[in-house]
Amino acid sequence: MNRPTTLNPDLLNILACPKCKGEVHLAENEDALVCESCRLRYAVRDGIPIMLISEAESF
């Protein structure tokens, strides 16, 4: 199980969805970055965002 983690706000400002290059935001429980445009969730594991399209989950 992944523990919630707080990502650096500066990092969040520069990260973009690898699929559409749009904005991502931290999910409410802080376990993923979310792209509303693509409706994809990118997991955050041990404080590291996994920004691979092949690993993303649809929602």
C-alpha positions as CSV (number, residue, x, y, z in Angstrom):
1,M,0.0,0.0,0.0
2,N,1.3,3.5,-0.9
3,R,1.4,6.0,1.9
4,P,0.2,9.5,1.1
5,T,3.0,11.9,0.4
6,T,3.2,15.6,-0.1
7,L,4.9,16.5,-3.3
8,N,6.9,19.7,-3.6
9,P,4.6,22.5,-5.0
10,D,7.3,23.6,-7.4
11,L,7.5,20.1,-8.9
12,L,3.7,20.0,-9.2
13,N,3.8,23.3,-11.1
14,I,6.2,22.0,-13.8
15,L,4.7,18.5,-14.2
16,A,2.3,17.9,-17.2
17,C,0.3,15.0,-18.4
18,P,2.6,13.0,-20.8
19,K,-0.3,12.2,-23.0
20,C,-1.9,15.6,-23.7
21,K,0.7,17.9,-22.1
22,G,-2.1,19.4,-20.0
23,E,-2.2,20.2,-16.3
24,V,-2.2,17.6,-13.6
25,H,-3.2,18.0,-10.0
26,L,-2.7,15.9,-6.8
27,A,-5.5,13.6,-6.0
28,E,-7.4,14.2,-2.8
29,N,-5.8,11.3,-1.0
30,E,-2.4,12.4,-2.5
31,D,-1.7,8.9,-4.0
32,A,-1.8,10.0,-7.6
33,L,-1.6,12.9,-10.1
34,V,-4.7,13.4,-12.1
35,C,-5.3,14.6,-15.6
36,E,-8.9,15.6,-16.0
37,S,-8.6,16.1,-19.8
38,C,-7.4,12.5,-20.4
39,R,-9.2,11.1,-17.4
40,L,-6.0,9.4,-16.3
41,R,-4.4,8.9,-12.8
42,Y,-0.6,8.6,-12.5
43,A,0.4,6.8,-9.3
44,V,2.8,8.4,-6.8
45,R,5.0,5.7,-5.2
46,D,7.3,6.6,-2.4
47,G,7.0,10.2,-3.2
48,I,7.9,9.7,-6.9
49,P,5.2,10.4,-9.6
50,I,5.1,7.6,-12.2
51,M,4.4,9.6,-15.3
52,L,4.2,6.7,-17.8
53,I,1.1,6.5,-20.0
54,S,1.4,2.7,-19.9
55,E,1.1,2.7,-16.1
56,A,-1.7,5.2,-15.8
57,E,-5.2,4.2,-14.7
58,S,-8.4,5.5,-16.4
59,F,-11.1,6.9,-14.2
